[in-house]
Amino acid sequence: MHTLTQRALAPDLARGVMLLLIALAHAHMYLLPQTTGFRSYALDGSTLDMVVTGVQITLVDGRAMPMFAALFGYGFVQIAARQGDDARRVLRRRSVWLLVFGCAHALLLFFGDILAAYGLLGLLFAGAVRWKDRSLLVFAGLWLVVHGAATALAGLQIAEFGGAAGLASATDPVTAMIDRLMSWGVLTPFLLVDLIVPFLLGVLAARRKMLIEPHEHQKALRAIAFGGIGTAVMGGFPLALVDTGVWNGAPEVALYVLHGLSGVAGGLGYAALMGVLAVRLTQGPVVRALAACGERSLTCYLLQSAVFVAVFVPYAGGLGSRLGTAAASGIAVLTWLATVATAEVLRRNDLNGPAETLLRKLTYR
């Protein structure tokens, strides 16, 4: 078993913090508003709801997933280095099981599952760990155009038919399972399109050991963090103005595309920021707990969804029809803190997360 002292801090710290962003991005999807904007936030909330919506659209939505995609690519290189000639087969087997985990997650808990998209990504790009650096950069640059075009098509659909609303409105578990699987089947390919560029750049960063040896790359990490997060803020803020009703008559689809593309830079920037902080932070109780959460990120991610179902959906807690965005985000923060505490208890008892243990057994047999 890998303990914290045997692992690089930066990747686990990044995953632990990323789970907060994912919780914030997902919680509002369990609400039942009548009308929603481009990022599926309610358009008729209180002033506080609108403020929270604006902050999350600018800093969270479309930023957490690229961050994890970069970390996913980073991890692929590390696994490949350990497995040698058997690397591609192991990576693909792991990806198949991630796809199975994602399907089960969507069936039982959340239509917006991201595990399956990462599984598909791994199946399609397991060989990318052996690509030349130039090939990674050229393909990433060309795919960014595809990403922009796909985002524009999605934006046109939203502009014509409105944002998604009521996707967690089923009043009985069986109907909810059917609805989730149908939504998941449509959403997953679109998520895959968004993940390819940061995944490939994560592979490139792993070859340079930018997060494993962050002290050697502080100048580059600071530049990526400042440039990436700055780009995300500038690219996300205009759409935040649209979705909060501040800016009417704006070029909505163009701003939706800008938000999506700038999210790639934001995800890379957040990951780089964790590399900067890993050098500067002492490994006190808080940092160790966050890293423990990141080391058990699969378990903690699934726990988030389980809590959200228990709290929000009509056939359980039923708060999805009564709360606004701000309250849902507050619940998301509390849920994340609970998963951090759970991960720290597991760490202190020298235990891996159950989901990680199962995935490893299935992958390595």
MARDREN-603184 format. One line per field, with one value per residue (C-alpha): residue number from 1; residue in three letters; z, y, x. Coordinates in Angstrom, 1 decimal, decimal comma. Each point is the difference from the previous one (the first is absolute). Layout:
// residues N
n	NUM:...
res	ALA:...
pz	Z:...
py	Y:...
px	X:...
This chain:
// residues 365
n	1:2:3:4:5:6:7:8:9:10:11:12:13:14:15:16:17:18:19:20:21:22:23:24:25:26:27:28:29:30:31:32:33:34:35:36:37:38:39:40:41:42:43:44:45:46:47:48:49:50:51:52:53:54:55:56:57:58:59:60:61:62:63:64:65:66:67:68:69:70:71:72:73:74:75:76:77:78:79:80:81:82:83:84:85:86:87:88:89:90:91:92:93:94:95:96:97:98:99:100:101:102:103:104:105:106:107:108:109:110:111:112:113:114:115:116:117:118:119:120:121:122:123:124:125:126:127:128:129:130:131:132:133:134:135:136:137:138:139:140:141:142:143:144:145:146:147:148:149:150:151:152:153:154:155:156:157:158:159:160:161:162:163:164:165:166:167:168:169:170:171:172:173:174:175:176:177:178:179:180:181:182:183:184:185:186:187:188:189:190:191:192:193:194:195:196:197:198:199:200:201:202:203:204:205:206:207:208:209:210:211:212:213:214:215:216:217:218:219:220:221:222:223:224:225:226:227:228:229:230:231:232:233:234:235:236:237:238:239:240:241:242:243:244:245:246:247:248:249:250:251:252:253:254:255:256:257:258:259:260:261:262:263:264:265:266:267:268:269:270:271:272:273:274:275:276:277:278:279:280:281:282:283:284:285:286:287:288:289:290:291:292:293:294:295:296:297:298:299:300:301:302:303:304:305:306:307:308:309:310:311:312:313:314:315:316:317:318:319:320:321:322:323:324:325:326:327:328:329:330:331:332:333:334:335:336:337:338:339:340:341:342:343:344:345:346:347:348:349:350:351:352:353:354:355:356:357:358:359:360:361:362:363:364:365
res	MET:HIS:THR:LEU:THR:GLN:ARG:ALA:LEU:ALA:PRO:ASP:LEU:ALA:ARG:GLY:VAL:MET:LEU:LEU:LEU:ILE:ALA:LEU:ALA:HIS:ALA:HIS:MET:TYR:LEU:LEU:PRO:GLN:THR:THR:GLY:PHE:ARG:SER:TYR:ALA:LEU:ASP:GLY:SER:THR:LEU:ASP:MET:VAL:VAL:THR:GLY:VAL:GLN:ILE:THR:LEU:VAL:ASP:GLY:ARG:ALA:MET:PRO:MET:PHE:ALA:ALA:LEU:PHE:GLY:TYR:GLY:PHE:VAL:GLN:ILE:ALA:ALA:ARG:GLN:GLY:ASP:ASP:ALA:ARG:ARG:VAL:LEU:ARG:ARG:ARG:SER:VAL:TRP:LEU:LEU:VAL:PHE:GLY:CYS:ALA:HIS:ALA:LEU:LEU:LEU:PHE:PHE:GLY:ASP:ILE:LEU:ALA:ALA:TYR:GLY:LEU:LEU:GLY:LEU:LEU:PHE:ALA:GLY:ALA:VAL:ARG:TRP:LYS:ASP:ARG:SER:LEU:LEU:VAL:PHE:ALA:GLY:LEU:TRP:LEU:VAL:VAL:HIS:GLY:ALA:ALA:THR:ALA:LEU:ALA:GLY:LEU:GLN:ILE:ALA:GLU:PHE:GLY:GLY:ALA:ALA:GLY:LEU:ALA:SER:ALA:THR:ASP:PRO:VAL:THR:ALA:MET:ILE:ASP:ARG:LEU:MET:SER:TRP:GLY:VAL:LEU:THR:PRO:PHE:LEU:LEU:VAL:ASP:LEU:ILE:VAL:PRO:PHE:LEU:LEU:GLY:VAL:LEU:ALA:ALA:ARG:ARG:LYS:MET:LEU:ILE:GLU:PRO:HIS:GLU:HIS:GLN:LYS:ALA:LEU:ARG:ALA:ILE:ALA:PHE:GLY:GLY:ILE:GLY:THR:ALA:VAL:MET:GLY:GLY:PHE:PRO:LEU:ALA:LEU:VAL:ASP:THR:GLY:VAL:TRP:ASN:GLY:ALA:PRO:GLU:VAL:ALA:LEU:TYR:VAL:LEU:HIS:GLY:LEU:SER:GLY:VAL:ALA:GLY:GLY:LEU:GLY:TYR:ALA:ALA:LEU:MET:GLY:VAL:LEU:ALA:VAL:ARG:LEU:THR:GLN:GLY:PRO:VAL:VAL:ARG:ALA:LEU:ALA:ALA:CYS:GLY:GLU:ARG:SER:LEU:THR:CYS:TYR:LEU:LEU:GLN:SER:ALA:VAL:PHE:VAL:ALA:VAL:PHE:VAL:PRO:TYR:ALA:GLY:GLY:LEU:GLY:SER:ARG:LEU:GLY:THR:ALA:ALA:ALA:SER:GLY:ILE:ALA:VAL:LEU:THR:TRP:LEU:ALA:THR:VAL:ALA:THR:ALA:GLU:VAL:LEU:ARG:ARG:ASN:ASP:LEU:ASN:GLY:PRO:ALA:GLU:THR:LEU:LEU:ARG:LYS:LEU:THR:TYR:ARG
pz	0,0:-0,8:3,0:-0,2:0,7:-3,0:-2,4:-1,6:1,7:-2,9:-2,0:3,0:1,3:-3,4:-0,1:3,6:-0,9:-3,3:1,8:1,6:-3,5:-1,2:3,0:-0,7:-3,7:0,5:3,0:-1,9:-2,6:2,5:0,4:-1,8:-1,4:-2,7:-2,3:-0,1:-1,9:-2,1:2,9:1,5:2,9:1,0:-1,5:2,6:3,3:2,7:-0,2:2,0:-2,4:-2,9:1,6:0,7:-3,6:-1,4:2,1:-0,8:-3,7:0,0:2,2:0,2:-2,8:-2,9:2,0:2,3:-2,7:-2,1:3,2:0,7:-3,7:0,2:3,2:-1,7:-2,8:2,6:1,7:-3,2:-0,5:3,5:-0,4:-3,3:1,5:2,6:-2,4:-2,8:-3,0:1,5:0,5:-2,8:0,9:3,7:-0,9:-2,2:2,6:2,6:-2,5:-0,7:3,7:0,4:-2,7:2,0:3,2:-1,9:-1,3:3,5:1,4:-2,6:0,5:3,8:0,8:-2,5:-3,7:-0,3:0,7:-1,1:0,6:-3,3:-2,0:1,6:-0,8:-3,6:-0,1:1,3:-2,5:-2,9:1,1:1,9:-2,7:0,5:2,8:-2,8:-2,4:-0,7:1,7:-3,3:-0,9:3,4:-0,6:-3,6:0,7:3,1:-2,1:-2,8:2,5:1,7:-3,3:0,2:3,7:-1,0:-2,8:2,2:2,7:-2,5:-1,2:3,6:0,6:-3,0:1,4:3,4:-1,6:-1,9:2,4:3,4:2,6:1,7:2,8:2,2:-0,8:3,5:0,2:-0,1:3,1:0,1:-0,1:-3,1:-2,2:1,3:-1,0:-3,5:-0,3:1,3:-2,5:-2,9:0,9:0,8:-3,4:-1,8:2,3:0,2:-3,6:0,4:3,2:-1,8:-2,6:2,8:1,6:-2,8:-0,1:3,8:0,1:-2,7:1,7:3,2:-1,7:-1,1:3,5:1,5:-2,3:1,6:3,5:0,6:3,0:1,2:0,2:0,3:1,7:-3,3:-2,0:2,2:-2,7:-2,6:2,5:1,1:-3,6:-0,8:3,1:-0,5:-3,7:0,2:2,8:-1,3:-3,4:1,7:1,9:-3,1:-2,1:2,5:1,4:-3,1:0,0:3,8:-0,8:-2,5:2,2:2,9:-2,1:0,3:-3,7:-2,3:-3,8:0,2:-2,7:2,2:-2,1:-0,6:3,7:0,7:-2,3:1,6:3,4:-1,1:-1,6:2,8:2,4:-1,4:0,9:3,4:0,8:-0,9:2,1:3,0:-0,3:-0,3:3,0:2,1:-1,1:1,2:3,3:0,5:0,3:2,3:2,4:3,0:0,3:3,0:0,9:-2,7:-2,8:0,9:0,1:-3,4:-1,5:1,6:-1,7:-3,3:0,4:0,5:-2,6:-1,6:3,3:1,0:-3,4:0,3:3,6:-1,1:-2,4:2,6:2,4:-2,7:-0,8:3,6:0,5:-3,3:-2,0:0,4:1,1:2,8:1,8:-2,6:0,6:-3,8:-0,4:3,0:-0,1:-2,2:-1,4:3,1:2,4:-2,4:-0,1:3,7:0,2:-2,6:2,2:3,1:-2,0:-1,3:3,6:1,1:-2,7:1,0:3,6:-1,1:-2,2:3,0:2,2:-2,6:-0,3:3,7:0,0:-3,0:-2,2:-3,7:-1,2:-0,8:-3,6:-0,6:1,5:-2,3:-3,1:0,7:0,5:-3,2:-2,0:1,2:0,8
py	0,0:3,5:2,3:3,7:0,2:-2,2:2,1:3,3:2,7:2,1:-2,4:-1,2:3,6:0,9:-2,8:0,8:3,6:-0,9:-2,0:3,2:1,5:-3,1:0,1:3,6:-0,6:-3,0:1,0:2,5:-2,7:-1,8:3,1:0,3:3,6:0,9:1,7:-0,1:1,7:-1,2:-1,7:-1,5:2,4:1,4:3,3:1,0:-0,2:2,5:2,6:-2,3:-2,9:2,2:1,0:-3,6:-0,9:2,7:-1,1:-3,7:0,6:2,1:-2,2:-3,5:-1,1:-1,5:0,4:-3,0:-2,6:1,2:0,1:-3,6:-1,0:1,5:-2,0:-3,1:0,4:0,6:-3,2:-2,0:0,8:-1,1:-3,3:-0,6:0,5:-2,7:-2,5:0,0:-2,1:-0,8:3,6:0,4:-3,1:1,1:3,5:-1,3:-2,5:2,8:2,2:-2,7:-0,4:3,8:-0,1:-2,7:2,0:3,0:-1,9:-1,3:3,5:1,4:-2,8:0,3:3,6:2,8:0,6:2,3:-2,7:0,8:-3,4:-1,5:2,9:-0,6:-3,7:0,7:2,5:-2,7:-2,6:2,4:1,5:-2,7:0,1:3,8:-0,7:-1,0:2,9:2,5:3,4:1,6:-2,4:0,7:3,8:-0,1:-2,3:2,1:3,1:-1,5:-1,5:3,4:1,0:-3,1:0,9:3,5:-1,2:-2,5:2,6:2,3:-2,6:-0,7:3,7:0,4:-2,8:1,7:3,4:-1,5:-2,5:1,4:-1,5:-3,3:0,0:-2,6:-2,8:-1,3:0,4:-3,7:-0,9:-3,7:-1,8:-2,1:2,9:1,9:-2,8:0,0:3,8:0,0:-2,6:1,8:3,4:-1,7:-1,7:3,4:2,0:-2,3:0,5:3,8:-0,3:-2,0:2,7:2,5:-2,3:-0,9:3,2:0,2:-3,8:0,3:3,0:-2,0:-2,7:2,6:1,5:-3,5:-0,6:3,0:-1,0:3,4:-1,2:-2,8:2,4:3,4:1,6:-0,3:1,7:2,9:2,6:-1,9:-1,0:3,5:1,2:-2,7:0,6:3,8:-0,2:-2,9:1,3:3,5:-1,3:-1,9:3,0:2,3:-2,7:-1,0:3,3:1,2:-3,1:0,4:3,5:-1,6:-2,9:2,4:2,4:2,8:0,2:-0,4:0,0:-1,4:-2,4:-2,9:-2,9:1,6:0,6:-3,6:-1,2:2,5:-1,4:-3,6:0,6:2,1:-2,7:-2,2:2,7:0,3:-3,7:0,0:3,2:-1,6:-3,1:2,1:2,1:-3,2:-0,6:3,4:-0,4:-3,5:1,5:2,8:-1,8:-2,0:-3,4:0,8:-1,5:1,9:-0,7:-3,7:-0,3:1,7:-2,3:-3,0:1,0:0,3:-3,4:-1,4:2,3:-2,7:-1,0:3,6:0,8:-2,8:1,0:3,5:-1,4:-2,2:2,9:2,2:-2,7:-0,4:3,7:1,3:-2,4:-0,2:-3,6:0,6:3,3:2,0:3,3:0,4:1,6:2,4:1,3:2,5:0,0:1,6:-2,6:-2,8:1,2:0,2:-3,6:-0,8:1,6:-1,9:-3,3:0,6:0,7:-3,3:-1,9:1,6:-1,1:-3,5:-0,2:1,1:-2,6:-2,6:1,3:-0,1:-3,6:-0,7:-0,9:0,7:1,1:-2,9:1,2:0,3:-3,4:-1,6:1,8:-1,1:-3,6:0,0:1,7:-2,0:-3,2
px	0,0:1,2:0,0:0,1:3,7:0,7:-2,1:0,6:-2,1:-1,1:-2,1:-1,9:-0,5:-1,3:-2,5:-1,2:-0,6:-1,5:-2,7:-1,3:-0,3:-1,9:-2,3:-0,9:-0,4:-2,3:-2,2:-2,2:-0,8:-2,1:-2,3:-3,3:-0,3:-2,5:2,5:3,8:2,8:2,9:1,7:-3,3:-0,3:-3,4:-0,8:-2,6:2,0:0,7:2,7:2,3:-0,8:1,0:3,3:0,8:-1,0:2,3:3,0:-0,4:-0,4:3,1:2,2:-1,5:-2,2:2,0:3,3:0,0:-0,4:2,9:2,1:-0,7:0,5:3,5:0,6:-1,4:2,5:2,7:-0,9:0,0:3,7:0,8:-1,9:1,6:3,5:-0,7:-1,5:2,5:-0,9:-3,4:-0,9:-2,5:-2,0:-0,1:-1,1:-2,8:-1,2:-0,1:-1,9:-2,6:-0,6:-0,3:-2,7:-1,8:0,3:-1,4:-3,0:-0,8:0,4:-2,4:-2,5:-0,1:0,9:0,8:-0,7:3,0:2,5:3,5:1,7:-1,3:1,4:3,4:-0,3:-0,7:2,8:2,4:-1,2:0,5:3,3:1,8:2,7:0,5:2,5:2,4:-0,6:2,7:-0,3:-0,6:-2,9:-1,6:0,1:-1,1:-3,0:-0,9:0,0:-2,1:-2,4:-0,5:-1,8:-2,2:-0,7:-1,0:-2,3:-1,7:-0,6:-1,4:-2,5:-1,0:-0,4:-2,3:-2,2:-0,2:-0,7:-2,9:-1,5:1,2:2,3:-0,5:-2,5:-1,7:2,4:-0,3:-3,8:-1,1:-2,1:0,8:3,4:-0,8:-1,0:3,0:2,4:-1,4:0,2:3,5:1,2:-1,6:1,6:3,3:0,1:-0,4:2,3:3,0:1,2:-0,2:2,1:2,6:0,5:0,8:2,6:2,4:2,2:0,7:0,6:2,7:1,6:0,0:1,9:2,5:0,3:0,6:2,9:1,7:-1,0:-1,6:-2,1:2,2:3,0:-1,8:3,0:1,8:-2,7:-1,2:0,5:-2,0:-2,7:-0,5:-0,3:-2,5:-2,0:-0,2:-0,7:-2,4:-2,1:0,1:-1,3:-2,7:-1,2:0,0:-1,6:-2,6:-1,2:-1,9:-2,2:-0,5:-1,5:-2,3:-1,2:-0,6:-2,1:2,5:0,8:-2,9:0,3:3,6:1,4:-1,0:1,3:3,4:0,3:-0,9:2,8:2,4:-1,0:0,6:3,4:1,3:-0,9:2,8:2,5:-1,7:0,3:3,7:0,4:-1,6:2,2:3,1:-1,0:-0,1:3,6:1,0:-1,7:1,4:3,5:-1,1:-2,4:1,1:-1,7:-2,2:-3,4:-1,9:2,4:0,2:-3,8:-0,4:2,7:-1,7:-3,2:1,8:1,6:-3,5:-1,6:-2,2:-1,5:-0,6:-1,5:-2,5:-0,8:-0,9:-2,6:-1,5:-0,4:-1,6:-2,5:-0,9:-0,4:-1,5:-2,0:-3,8:-0,2:2,6:0,7:-1,9:1,8:0,7:-3,4:0,4:3,6:1,8:3,5:1,6:-1,4:0,9:3,6:0,1:-1,1:2,7:2,7:-1,2:-0,1:3,6:1,2:-1,6:1,8:3,3:-0,6:-0,9:3,1:2,1:-1,4:0,8:3,6:0,5:-1,0:2,2:-3,0:-0,6:-3,4:-2,2:-0,6:3,7:0,6:-2,6:1,3:3,6:-1,1:-1,9:2,7:3,0:-1,9
